[in-house]
């Protein structure tokens, strides 16, 4: 009876720390033979890119990515062995030399394609800029291109930025801490990485007075990097990514407990063993609650970060990143339904005069009032965003340019009749365009922007449709 009771205690402790059995992914016979012959998959990672991934003082793989690989290792019943490195650069070198089968998180960039393939992405994270707190929020990255930036050596962000902006001045450093310190001491304008990484590293190293000043329209599409020498792994990991459910993506607790014991020969040994198992149970319950609380806090933080990354800090409206996401949704809808959507670009007339006359604080209040007024006058299906400075954009879903014109006229009249904080008459100018299938969203925006300039050149407080005389 004592033995059975102890067995129950052990089983209870296992219950608290184990998760539901993970279904194996379906592999072909050829893929199964390959894994059986290979016996283990060698993985290289970034030792200092938390909260995504890292290597702790014990040489263990930690972070979000480690949870994915624990899950995937179980699904294919094959060990994934970490090859310990001291830097991301070293991990890239080992992967290029074929000493690593996979890179834990990789971006598809031209410089790596000769020796590495990538899977389908499994996480997306936009790039962001950390600056000193007195710098203004970055709306258009092009406006600050003459500044000095810093990023971690070997990261794909540097190559992506140089490809998009050939004139950019960006320096690379060994660690995130070194890059943040350069910004802190004024040796660089901004440090570029993802929002969660910047926040984690600032908290970790006590550099809390820097701020995230902008989110770029470039993002990491996190994939598994596959060595060209192991082409079979590309199909296997693509299947693993497809097979990973939303519930599994949210799991972070992957602990297994194995208790090996013999039937006690006397009561003293029994009670010693019983107390030991009970102590393990208490510790595991405590750890479970700690991890559960940490996960809840992490989810709340990610929600806050997502809010920050998609909304303008002054007005609360959608920012450029959120607008571009919505563009993609609307373009996909056009391809399926053939219904067009339209854009309205508008700005506050003579806004510089308001700033010069009343000061920037009043100018900010005018911008906020203008944003509230816009949001109150559009439909729920429309998206209002701050495009830059005193310039705003309205994305009118499933609306022709003539329908957008009617909305613009209502807003124009509403702005002209509204009493603003500055206590002076304020007007606005409008440029309109509709999306034409086959063109890029940049083309649609440019036509609306050109129309706005014509409205301003013609005397302001008016609406001009793209391509009109």
N, C-alpha and C positions, 0 to 999 in steps of 0.2 A: 504493500500500500504506500509506504514511504517513497519507494522508487517511482510509482505511478504519479504520485503527487508532485514530485520533483520534475518529472517529465512534463507535466502540465505547466509548471512555472516556466520551464525552458521554452515551451511552445508559445506561451503568452508573450514572452520577450521577443521571440521571433516575429510574432504577429505585429508588434509595434514598430519594427524596423524594416520589414520586408514590403515590397510592392507587388502588385499583381503580376503574374507570369507574363512575359513579353512574347508575343507570337513571333515565330521565326519567319524571316522573309523568304519568299519562294525564289530559289535559284535554279539555274539549269544544271544538268549533270556535269557539263564542262566546268562551270563555275564552282561547283562543289568539289570536283577533283582538284581544281587549281588551289582552293583554300586548304584542302587536306594535305597537299604536297607542300604548300608554303608554311603551314603550321602557325605562323604569326605574321602580323602586319606591322611594319616599323613606321612610327609616326614622329614627325618633327613639329614643334609648336613654337609659339612666341612665349618666351619665359616671363615677359613683363607687359602683358596687355589685359590686365584685369579691368572690368569684371568678366571679359570674354574668356580669357585663358591666361595661364601662368604656370610657373613651376615653383613650388614652395621650398622652404629650407630643407625639407626631407627628400627633395627630388621627385615629389609627386606632382602629377598633372592635375591642376585645379581650374575652376572657373566654369562658365556656362558650356564651353565647348567640351570640357571633360565629361559632362553629363551626357551629351550627345554620343560621344564615342563609347562610353560605358554601355549605353543603351544599344548602340549598333553592334558592338562586340558580342553582346548577348544574343542579338537577333541572328547573327551568322555563325554563332558558336565558334568564334575564332579570336584569340587574344590580339589586342592592339597594344603594342609595346612602345612606350615613350622612349625616344632617343634624347637624352638630356643635352641641352645646349645652353650657352650663356647669353645669347642674343638672337634676335630675329635674323640678322645678317648671317650668322653661323647656321641657322636652320635652313635658310635659302641655299647656302653653299653646299650643305650636306645633301639636300634634296636634289640639287643640280648634279651632284656627283653620283647620284643613285644610291646613296647610303640610307636614305629615307624613302619609303614607298609612297607616303602621303604627307601633305602639309595639312594641318588641322583646319586652318582657315585661309583661303586664298582667293585673290581677285584675278580675273582674266585680264592681264595686261600684256602688251606686245613683247616686252623684254623677257618674259618667262615661257613663251609659247614653244620655243625650240626644245625645251626639256620638260614641260609640264602641260597636262590637260586639266580642265576643271569640270566638276560635276554641275548639275543644276544647282542654283542657289538655294540655301535653306534659311537664311536670315538676311534682312536688308536693314542697313543703318545709314542715315544721311551724315555727311561730313559737316563739321561745325568749326567755328573760330572762337578761341579764347583770347581776350584782350584785357588790358587794364580797365578798371571800372569807369574811368572818365571818358572813354571812347564811346562814340555814338553807335547805336544799333546798325548793323550792316544790312542794308536792303538789297543793294546791287553790288555784287562782289567786284564788278568791273570798276566801281567808283574808288576802290582802295587798292587797285593792282600795283600802284607805284610803291606800296609799303613793303616792308621786309617781313617774310613769314618763315616759320620753322615747322618741321615735321620729323617724325622718327625715320631714321635711315632704313631703306629697304621696303618701307610701306608702299603699297600700291597708290596711296593718295598722292604722293609726290609725282609719280608718272602720269596719273590721271589729270592733275592740275597743270602740269607742264604741257600735256597734249592739248588741253582745252585753252590754256592761256600761255602761249609760248614766251611772252614777255615777263612772266611772273618771276620775282626774286625770292626763291625759297631755299633755305638752308636745312641740311639734315643733321640730326644729332642721334646719339646712341639710345637715349631713353626719353620717355614722356616727361619725367621729372626735370631733365636737363632743358627740354624745350620750354616747359612752363616757367622755369627759372629765368630763361632768357627774356621771356615776356615780362616777368615780374621786375627784372632789373632794367628794362627799357632797351635791351639789345635786339629785340625783335618786336614787331607790332602785334603779331598774332600767332598762336599755336594752333595747328589744324589736326584734328582727329575726330572721332565720333562723340556725340553728346555724352553717353554713359561713361566712356573712357575718360574724358576730360573731367567730369564731375568726380569720378572715383579717384583719379590721380591727384586732383586738388585736395580732396579730403584726406587722402592717404599721406600726403607730404605737407599738409598744413598751409597750402597756398590758397586759402579760402577767399581772399579779397579780389582775385581775378573773376571775370564773368564771361559767360558765353554771349557774344555780341552778334552772332548771326549763324544761320544754317544755310549751307550751300545747296544748289540743286544737283550736286554730285553725291552719289552714295556708294557705300560698299555693298556689293552683292556677294555675301559670304558663301563660298563653295568649298568643297574638298579639293585640294590640289593633288593630282595623280601623276606620279612619275611616268614618263614616256616608256620606261623600261617595264612597267607593270600595267599594260593596257587593259587587262581583264578587270582590274579594280574599278575602272570607270563605270562599267555597267553595274557592278555590284553595289557601289555606293549610290548611284542614281536610284537603284531599286530601294536601298535603305532610306533615302531621303523621301521618296514617294510613299513608302510604307509607314513613315513616322506620322502618327496621328496628332491632332491638335492637343489632345490630352497628354500625350507623351512629351510634346514640346514644352509643356508647362511643368513637367516633373523635374525636380532638382534633387530629390532624396533617393539615392541608390545605394543603400547599405544592405549587406548580407551578414547574417550571424550564424556561425556554426559552433555549437557547443558539444564537445566530446567528453563524456564522463562514463564512469563505471558504477555498477550497483554498489552502494556503500556496505561495508561489512559490520559497522557498528554505528550507533546513534550519533556519536561525537563527529565522525566523519560526515554523516548525513547532514547534520546541522551546519557544519562548516561549509559544505557544498551548497546547502540551501541558502545560507546567508550570502555566499559569494554570487549565486545566480540572482538572488533578490537585489543585491547591490548593482549588478549589471543591468537588471531591469529598470531600477530607479534612474541610473545614469542615462540609459537609452531613452526613457520617457522624457527626461529633462532635455536631452539633446534634441529629441524629436520636436518638442515644443519650441526650443530655441530656433531650430531650422525653420519650423512652420512660421514662427513670428518673423524671422528674417525674410522668408519668401514673400510674406504678406507685405512687409515694408518695401521689398524690392519691386513688387508689382505696383504698389502705390507710387514709388519713385519713377518707375518706367512710364506710368500714366501721366505724371507731372512732366516728365521729360518730353513725352509725345506732345503734350499740350504746348510746351515751350517751343518745340521744334516746328510747330505748324501754325502758330498764331503770332501776330505782331504784338510786341511788348507794350506799345503805347495805346493802341486802340482795341486790342483783343480780336481784331478781324483776322481772316486768313492771311498768311504771308505768301511769299512767292513759292515756297516749297509746296504748301497746301494747294495753291492754285494750279501748279504744274501737275500734281497728282490728279486733280479734278479734270484737267485738260485731257489726260489719258483716258479717263472714264468716259468723257463725252465723245472723244474720237472713236472709241470702241462702239459706243451706242450708235453713232452715225453709220458705221460700217454695217450694223445689223438692221437698223430701222430706216436709214436714209433721211432721218430728220436732222436738220441743221441746228447748230447752236450759234449764238452771237456773243460778241464782246463789246463792252462799253468801257472805254478808258476816259477818265475825267480828272480834272484837277481844280484846285482852288485858284481863282484868278487873283493875280497880284499878291500872292501869299508873302513874298519877300517884304512887301511894303508893310504888311501886318507885323511881321517879326521886327522890322526896323523901328516901327512906330510904338509898338506896345511891349516888345521884348519876347524872348523865346518861350517863356512860361505861358503867356497868353496865347502865343502861336500854337503851343501844344494843346491848350484847351480848345482852341478852334478846330484843330485836327480831330480831337476826340468827339466834339459835338457834331462835326461833319460826318464822322463814322456812324454815330448813333442815328443821325438823320437818314443816312443811306440805308442802314439795316432795317429801319422802320418802313421803308417805302418799296422794298423788293419782295418777291414771292419767296416762299420757303424753298422752292426748287432752285432758286438762283444762289450764287455764291459771291459775296462781297469780300474783296481783299484790298489790303494796302499794297500798292505796287512800288511806291518809293516816295519819301518826302511828303509832299502834298498831293501826290498822284494816287488814284484809286482805280480798281478794275472791278467790273461786275460781269460775271459769266452767266449768261441767260440760257438756261437749258431748254432744248427743244423749242427755240424761238427764232423767228426770221429777223432780219435786220430791221424790218418795218415795225415788228413788235417791240424790238429793242429801242427803236426811235420813240415810240409812245412812252415807254418807261423813262427814257432819258429826258423827255420834255416835262413829265411830271416832276422828276427830280430837279430839273433846272428851275422850274417855277417855285418848288418847295424851298430850295436853297435861297433863292432871291428874296422870298418873303420871310425867311426865318430870322429871328433876332439872336445873333451870336454874342458870346461873352465880350468880344471886342467892341460891341455896340456901334458897329458901322456896317453898311450894306456890303454883303459878300455875294459874289456870283461865281459861276463855274462854267467851264468849257468842256465839250464832249467830242470824242471821236468814236465811230461805230464801224464794226466789220462783222461779217458772218463767215463761219468756217466753210471752206470749200474742199470737198473730198479730194484727197491726193496731195494737198499742200501741207507743209509743216505748220505746227502751231506758231512757230516763230514768224512765219509769213503772215498768218492771221493777225497776230499782235502788231506786226509792223504796219499793216494797212490801217489798223485802228489808230496807231500812234501817229502815222502821217496825217490822218484825218483830224486828230486832235490839234496838231500844229497848224493846220489850215484854219481851224476854228479860232485859234488864238491870234493868228496873223490877220484874220478878217475882223477882229474887234472884240473877241471874247464873248462870254455869256451867250453861246449859241452851240448848235449841234451840227456836225458834219459827218455824213456817211462816207465810208471808204469808196474810192473810185467814182465819186460824184463830181460833177463839174464845179 
